[in-house]
């Protein structure tokens, strides 16, 4: 029974590493600062 717990916890940790890596690279690729630098938003002062 204990080996199933170890396997499940290891699987969850691996999913966390894979998901974290994907989120990291997506955040780098979809950098929101670039969009405001390239096409700045004009704010009205009314």
N, C-alpha and C positions, 0 to 999 in steps of 0.2 A: 504493500500500500504506500509506503514511503517513497518508492521510486516514482510513482505517479505524481506525487506532490513535487518532487525535484524536477521531473520532466516538465510539468505544467509551469512551474516558476521559471525554469530556464527558457521555455518557449515564450513566456510573457516578456522576459528580459530581452530576448532576441527581437521580438516584435517592437519593443520600445527603441532599441538601437536602430532598427531599419526605419521605423517611422520618424525618429528624430533626425536621422540623416536625410530623409526625403524632405522633411519640413525645412531643415537648414538650407539645403540647396535650392528649394523653391523660393525661400525668402531672399536668398542672394540673387536669384534669377529675376524675380518679380520685385525688384527694389523700388519702393514707392517714392524715394527721394529723386530718382532719375526722372520720373514722370512729371514731377512739379518743376524740376530744373529745366527740362526740355520744353514743356508747355505750361508756363506758370498760369495760375488762376488769378484773374483780375477781380479784386474786391471793390465793391461800390462803397463810397464813403457818404451815403445819404443819411 
